[in-house]
Amino acid sequence: MKVGDLVKYKNIPPSGRPRPRSGMGMVFRIDKQYYGSNTAYKISQVQRGKVARPNMVDFIGVTADGIRDRVLVLWNGTDWEYSESDALEVLSEHA
């Protein structure tokens, strides 16, 4: 994905959130590595009903979504919105 591409929201959102817009939009700005991380502190076993405390961290593991870009999109020529890169699908690429 790059500036000038024509995009739309993917049909099935990865986070399960409903999409606020439908239709097509044009990419105007991409902020690289804006959201997320590659690794996180994790706890391997916590019993149900017990409190998870910071001192219980066992290992550093890989996150599910990783690092994502923030994309500024102009929707239908009227509305500006920042979206996560994994929520958008490229329809046509700018040459």
Secondary structure, DSSP 4 states (H G I P E B T S, - for coil): --TT-EEEE-SS-TT-PPPS--S-EEEEEEEEEEE--SEEEE-S---TTS---GGG--EEEE-SS--EEEEEEEETTTEEEEEEGGGEEEEE---
